[in-house]
Amino acid sequence: MPITYTFTEARQNLTTVLAQAEKDGEVRITHRGGKVFVLKLEKSHRSPLDVKGVFTEITRDEIIDSLRESREQGITDRRNSY
């Protein structure tokens, strides 16, 4: 059963209420007249890897060539370290 706070308690302890909602999935807040509100953590449907792109004038082929050169250099560096 979710923890229930009065409106006044929730307002005075908002950080605690939010942490509790994150931990338990939801909390209830009662208000005048018997109204009950449910506060839930909204789960993100986005991937943490979904990042905004960066505009550049570098072409796809230049990026691939750069990666290839970097990888080849890494192989050469590892061979020389033995």
C-alpha positions in Angstrom: 0.0 0.0 0.0 1.5 3.4 -1.0 2.3 5.9 1.7 -0.2 8.7 2.1 0.7 12.3 2.9 -1.6 15.2 3.6 -1.2 18.1 1.2 0.6 20.2 3.8 3.0 17.4 4.6 3.7 16.8 0.9 4.3 20.5 0.3 6.6 20.9 3.3 8.6 17.7 2.5 8.5 17.6 -1.3 12.0 16.1 -1.7 11.1 13.2 0.7 7.8 12.7 -1.1 9.4 12.5 -4.5 12.1 10.1 -3.2 9.4 7.9 -1.7 7.5 7.9 -5.0 10.6 6.9 -6.8 11.3 4.1 -4.3 7.8 2.7 -4.0 6.4 3.6 -7.4 3.8 6.0 -6.1 2.6 8.0 -3.1 -0.9 9.3 -2.3 -1.6 12.9 -1.3 -4.9 13.8 0.4 -6.4 17.3 0.0 -9.4 19.1 1.3 -12.8 17.5 0.8 -11.3 14.0 0.7 -9.7 14.3 -2.7 -6.8 11.9 -3.2 -4.1 12.4 -5.7 -1.6 9.8 -6.7 2.0 10.9 -7.5 3.9 8.4 -9.7 7.3 8.4 -11.2 7.0 8.6 -15.0 9.3 6.1 -16.6 11.2 7.4 -19.6 10.7 5.5 -22.8 13.8 7.0 -24.3 17.1 5.2 -24.5 20.0 6.9 -22.5 21.9 6.6 -25.8 19.3 8.6 -27.7 21.2 11.9 -27.9 20.8 14.9 -30.1 23.0 14.9 -33.1 25.8 17.3 -33.8 26.0 19.2 -37.1 29.4 18.9 -38.8 30.7 19.2 -42.3 32.6 16.0 -42.0 31.4 13.3 -44.4 30.5 9.8 -43.6 33.5 8.5 -45.5 35.9 10.8 -43.6 34.5 9.5 -40.3 34.9 5.9 -41.4 38.5 6.6 -42.7 39.4 8.3 -39.4 38.1 5.3 -37.4 39.9 2.9 -39.6 43.2 4.8 -39.2 42.7 5.0 -35.4 42.1 1.3 -35.2 45.1 0.5 -37.4 47.3 2.8 -35.3 46.1 1.0 -32.1 47.1 -2.4 -33.6 50.5 -1.1 -34.5 50.9 0.5 -31.0 50.0 -2.8 -29.3 52.4 -4.8 -31.5 55.3 -2.5 -30.7 54.6 -2.7 -26.9 55.4 -6.5 -26.8 
